Amino acid sequence: MNFFEQQAVARRQSRWLLLLFTLAVAAIVVAVNGVVLLALGFLSFDAGTASVPFAELVRQKWPTFLTIAVISVLFILLASLFKMASLRAGGGQVARQLGGTMVDSSTQDRLKRRLYNVVEEISLASGVPVPEVYVLDQESGINAFAAGFTPSDAAVAVTRGALEKLDRNELQGVIAHEFSHILNGDMRINIRLMGTLFGILLLALIGRRILMHSHFVGRSRDKGGAVVILLAVGIMLVGYIGLFFGRWIKAAVSRQREYLADAASVQFTRDPDGISGALKKIAVYGNSSYLDADTEEVSHMLFGDGRRMRFFSTHPPLEQRISRVDPGFRPEDLTRLAVELNRERERAEKRAEKRRRATEKQDGADGGMFTAESILEDIGSPTWERMITAAAFAAAIPEVMARAVRSNEWAPEALFYTLLDSDETVRQRQMMIIAEGMGAESEGRVRKLLDSAGPATAEQRLPLVELAFPTLKQRPPEFIRKVLETVDQLIEADGRTEVFEYLLARSLTTHLWSSQNPGRVRIAGNATLESSASEAATLLAILAQHGNQDDATAHAAYAAGADVLESSGQAEMPRRSDWVSELDRALPVLDALKPSEKERLVRAMAAVVMHDGNMAPAELELLRVVCDLIHVPLPLLTESRRISPRS
């Protein structure tokens, strides 16, 4: 399945999850009323009155049972909503709840630096914002997870054990596995599972607490004390019935997605030894993925099983996962691996580093051909070539710029640097804007970056912004507002707004807003291209006119895209009067397309951009940023590949 099919599957699983949750709540309501019915029957018997049949008791007390049903449903829903609200801080909140500490983007710790570099490379290669990175320092097991509502508020966390016991290839395989969960919509399902199942689990906790304190009541000869104990036991049992259903739901949703993420990791890194090596080490160290922290709520998010459970395990058995990515694997190999593990670690590290340096020298070129199909295949499942391109790009960043994009103090200036104009007069005007809006110190930093690194090239601008994003989003909202205001002024400094500059600023604003408002972003809707034909035509026309100098070529490029959409009603390229306002109206509509329709739209955009058989770096980055704004993660591309004019 490609990216768009995976998104559709994730949406269907969300609806399936809602149905299962509804059934579980209904079962709990019936069970709660059953407990109350038993308690009422017990009180009736103890009062010495004639025995009342349960059917008659139900008929007499039905308003009571209805009230209990409403209260039970409201309790579960409110508890779940409370949990969801507590998670709106994003994926980092989940990591912090488990004791995670954020990795500073400028860290010099060897293991953490390696981790952050791997995350950055995979982010650039996959076309998603760099997530927050956390380490669970108190956890010696090998495990990891990704959490968040959208890529903008995502966090990736690994345990101290994973940092210390995995080599770079294995760590890369694990992180690629987690990025698959980000790209395919699993992460959003997982965090919703946390919220929805919390209300069910809370019943078990309340019943247990009542039972713990019921001995004070139980000392009385009053049979009311026995009723309290009966109710406490009943509520606890009902809660554990809910917990049973909750674990069953998590296991049903998670297991197949883990297989898919393992396969995506192999496709991503083109190295089955990475992910299989990590899984084998978990097995060799005695199921070392177990965590000390309470993982009941997050067990379905983890790379490996975080709890000692078999029947309700959220992950397939280790040996089955290993066999899927390494068909030659035999269980007895684990014994031999345990003996060789210590000696192999150092040799593997050296080989991986040597291989990485060699591939970086290839400068990301693979001699293939760009087609609309190859671009679509890369979305959500970028290839090893994209990984090489990302690693080469990261290695080629001047040292002063590499430090700036990861620095809390310099990240805003790195952003301003990417927007500097090539014209000296305009650039001086931009420097004045920075000095007035952000201060003289900020202007001095931008000048230093310009002097040290030279002007940013077309293909550098978007990746540098992506690298600076995780640091920028940590700043206070008021500071972010000032930065965005300065960005708008820098774009308008030359008296005109370029399409790429406008889209880059809009992308940055969207991601920063999303990171501060997790859970409020809808990344797909149910709209069709037929109902959004005018907006699609507007976008294709802007792309066609941006990438072609003369009207005839622009019309031909637009026609190529319209042909992909089979849009006879929009065969003529619409005239643009105010393209900024037109894009402002069009992009939210196109972002609400359902996944299969977004696939058609991206195919049409690729046809427009590649119509003349020549895709310049500026066109590559323009295509990436447009895709980003409709929540389609297009990987880092390289202009060295040849263009196939027709797919």
Buried (B, 14 or more C-beta within 10 A) or exposed (E): EBBBBBBBBBBEBBEBBEEBBEEBBEBBBBBBBBBBBBBBBBBBEEEEEEEBEEEEBBEEBEEBBEEBBEEBBEBBEEBBBBBBEBBBBBBBBBBBBBBBBBBBBBBEEEBBBBBBBBBBBBBBBBBBBBBBBBBBEBBBBBBBBBBBBBBBBBBBBBBBBBBEBBBBBBBBBBBBBBBBBBBBBBBBBBBBBBBBBBBBBBBBBBBBEBBEEBEEBBEEEEBEBBBBBBBBBBBBBBBBBBBBBBBBBBBBBBBEBBBBBBBBBBBBBEBBBBBBBBBBBBBBBEBBBBBBBEBBBBBBBBBBBBBEBEEBBBBBEBBEBBBBBBEEBEEEBBEEBBEEBEEBBEEBBEBBEEEBEEBBEBBBBBEBEBBBEBBBBBBBBBBBBBBBBBBBBBBEBEEBBBBBBBBEEBBBBBBBBBBBBEEEEBBEBBBEBBBEBBEEEBBBBBBBBBEEBEEBEBBBBBBBBBBBBBBBBBBEEEEBEBBBEBBBBBBBBBEEBBBBBBBBBBBBBBBBBBBBBBBEBEBBBEBEBEEBBBBBBBBBBBBBBBBBEEEEBBBBBBBBBBEBBEBEEBEEBBEBEEBEEBBEEBBEBBBBBBBEBBBBBBBBBBBBBBBBEEBBBBBBBBBBBBBBBBBBBBBBBBBEBEBBEEB
